[in-house]
Amino acid sequence: YVTDGETNASLRKGDDVMSITDDRAAELLADRRARGPVKRAAKKAPVRKTPAKKAVKRAAKKG
């Protein structure tokens, strides 16, 4: 990828890391800025477990 400190842009399949020019890097960064920020999926709220009810002790019926 190439970066200018703010924006990151991935290289295309035809681009070679060692031979990329400043003009090509600027073009990739401009294309990336034109696409806008990445939209991320909203996180789902964790499912809360209902607390277990405590067992109630009762006196046994006699009889």
Helices and strands as residue ranges (DSSP letters): E 2-3, E 8-9, G 17-19, H 22-35
